[in-house]
Amino acid sequence: MKQTVFEANKPDMSVVDASLENSKLSCFWLEDAQPNAPHYAQLDEDILADFAVVGGGYAGLWTAIKLKTEHPDAKVVLLEAKRIGWAASGRNGGFCEASITHGEPNAEARWPDELAQLHRLGVENLDAIEKFLIENDIDADWERTGALEVANEEYQLAYLEGEDPEDAAATDTVLLDTEGVRSRINSPTFLGGMYSARENAIVHPAKLAYGLARHAAKIGVEIYENSRVLDLVTAKSGDAPIRLQLQGASVAADRVALCTNVFPALLKRYRFHTIPVYDYVLMTEPLTDEQLAAIGWEGREGLSDLANQFHYSRLTKENRILWGGYDAVYHAGGKIRRKYEDRAETFNKLASHFFTTFPQLAGLRFTHRWAGVIDSSTRFCAFFGEAFGGRIQYVAGFTGLGVGATHFAADVIVDRFAGRKTERTELNMVKEVPLPFPPEPFAAVGVNMFRWSFDRADRNDGKRNLFLKTMDAVGMGFDS
């Protein structure tokens, strides 16, 4: 097996150790936005509602906003088990991508007949988010900077060369040679790249969650924090309210939207449709003007590479560099545990890869390190479920690209509640439910086999082994 560029060009370990020495295990976004975080009461009584939304992340917030906007006289209640945006919505990399399918290749493999439609809807969705934030004066450090994908290995250049010129032109994509990509972001590992001007925005994740919550409350959504739903009970009668049982309180609602992301589905039929995968992130101290000049990055693009185990990176408003990805760790049993968030092996690996990519930044320190849990599905992107004659709607499985896709998902849920057949609801992507993951211990064996196979492919010119080819053929998958 070949060495990857990150193994062949490792920085001195003293540089890595020094960079992490004073970092703290804390999510930068949540810490940065905490002084201005809104607070909402805990539900401590039984109430009635027209609509109840479970989950105070992006999917739940967008859904509550859209329901209240469409039904201003309805009582819309949002229930969050802890704090608004505390989980994936406040911990992610701060990329808001146009793709609602976890990238064009995933859509092409699964829904080739809908590819152009899915791409158009994705860009329209991103445009709609931007318009909403501007019109409602929501400060979330939003910047429509576009996306830059780079090749770090010779074999990855073939992916760029295989890009259809007509498709590239239609999506405002520019192919870059070595000189072109390094003129945007200067790294000795970058051999070529692809820049898409309209495909991505960067955003402050926690500010976005808090801004959406404030807007929801302003228009009349009742938000309750520290209000975990323990059980969902449906009556035999189709007209009877759906009851959400909490500790010492309950909500009886006509319709319920379940937006619980990686946490166990309240509908048992979907319990095996997602698994929790831990993703790890580092954040640097702010760059000096000299350090920023050394790497360029004047366009402030969202950055990722073309490996199976890929990195993602971006600049913050204060010119810190967020650096994450590569490792995607599933812990046997599918549990979500605080202790899983501190993984020295992964943080050391990320820091090493960072200084391979940007050796000119040796001496830069990481101030924060953290992890977030991704709700991975077997098709890599969100799926939609329903129950009780459509009065219960469910969405999950965003697989790490939910910042933009949650807005699209909320539109689907609102359409379905209204009984509308729209372009969105009639997509095969929306109507099809993916295969579930197998139960333990098979899930752990399978996921670790995927990780091993992706690592082998990245060391073998991207060539997929028999296991990956077989999984491609049956429609099962895992993505880092």
C-alpha positions, 0 to 999 in steps of 0.5 A: 500500500502507498503512503498518503500525502499526510503520511509521507510528509508528516510534520515534526511531532513537536509542532503537533504537540505544541499546537494542542498543548493548551487546547480545551475540550469545548465547542468554539461555536457554542462558547462564542455565542453563549453570552447572547444565547436565548433561554426558554422555560421547561414545560411543567404542565399538560398542554394542547397544541395544533402542531408539536415539533420535537427537537430544537436543532435546525430541522425542528426550528425550520419546521416550527417557523414554517408551520407557524408562518403558514398557520398563524392562528395555530398553536405550534409548540417546540420541545427540546430535551436540553438546550436549543442547538446544543447538539449537531446544529451548534457543533458542525463545521459551519458549511451550508451546502446547496446539495440536499443529497450529500453531493452530486455523486450520491444523487447520480448513483441513486436517483440519476433521473432526478439529478438535474432537478435535485441540483436545482432544488438544492441551489434554490433551497440555499438561495431561500435560506440566504433570503430568509436570513437577510429579510429577517435580519438574523445575524449568523455570520453568513457568507456566500463564499462558494466551495473549493474541492482539492486534489491532494493525490495524483489519482484524484486529478482524474476525478477533476478531469472527468468533470463534464464541461457542460455540467461544470458550466451549468453549476458555475464550476471552475476547474483549477490546475495546480497554479490556479488552486494554490492562487486561491489557497496556498498549500504544497499538497494541493495539485488541482481543484474545483471551485463552485461559486454558488454551491456553499455558504459559511455560517456560525452554527450556534448563531444560526440556531439562536437566531432561528429560535428568536425568530420562531418565538417572535412569531408565536412559536412556544419553545420549551427547553429541558423538556425531553419527550419520553414517549409518543402515544397514539390513540385508536381513533384517527381523530384523537390527539397524539400524546407526547409524554414528558417527565411531569408534563405532556403535550396533546397535539393534532400533528407531530413533527419528529426532528430528533436527528441522531437520537433514538426515533420515537417511532420504533419502525425507524430505530435502525435507520440511523447510527451515531458517528462521531466527527472531530474538529479543531479550531485555531487561534486567530491568524495574524495578517502575516499568517493569513498572507502566507496561505492566501484564502482571500476568497474565504471559500469552504474547503474540502478534499477528494479523498474517501476520508476527507478533511473540511476547513474554513475561516471564521469571521475572526480568521480562525481556521476550523479543521475537521473530518477524516476520522468518522468513528462509530462506537460499538453499541451505537451509544452517545456518550460524552466521553467519546468526544475527547479522542486524542488519537484523532485530534493528533492526527488532525493536527498532523494533517493540518501542518502537512497542508499548511507547513507555513503555519507551524507554531499556530495553536489550536484553542478548541477541540470538540466532537459532534455526532452525525446521524448517518443513514445507509444512503448518506442523506436525509430520509422521510418517514411518517405514521398515523395517517400522515399526522406524524412526520419524521426526518433523519439521516442527514449524515453531516450535511444537514445545515442546508438540507434541514431547511428543505426537509422542513418544507417537505414536512409542511407540505405533507402535513397540508396534504399537498403534492408538490415537486418536493414531495413527489421526488423519489428521494423523498418517497423512498425509505432507505434500508436500515442498518443491521443490529449489533454486533453486525452494525459495528463490524460493518461500519469498521469494515467500511472505514478499513476499506476506505482507508485502503482505497485512499492508499491504493489510488482510490480503487474500491475493494470487493466489499465496497463494490458489493455495498454499492450494488445493494444500496448500503453505505457509509460515508466519512 
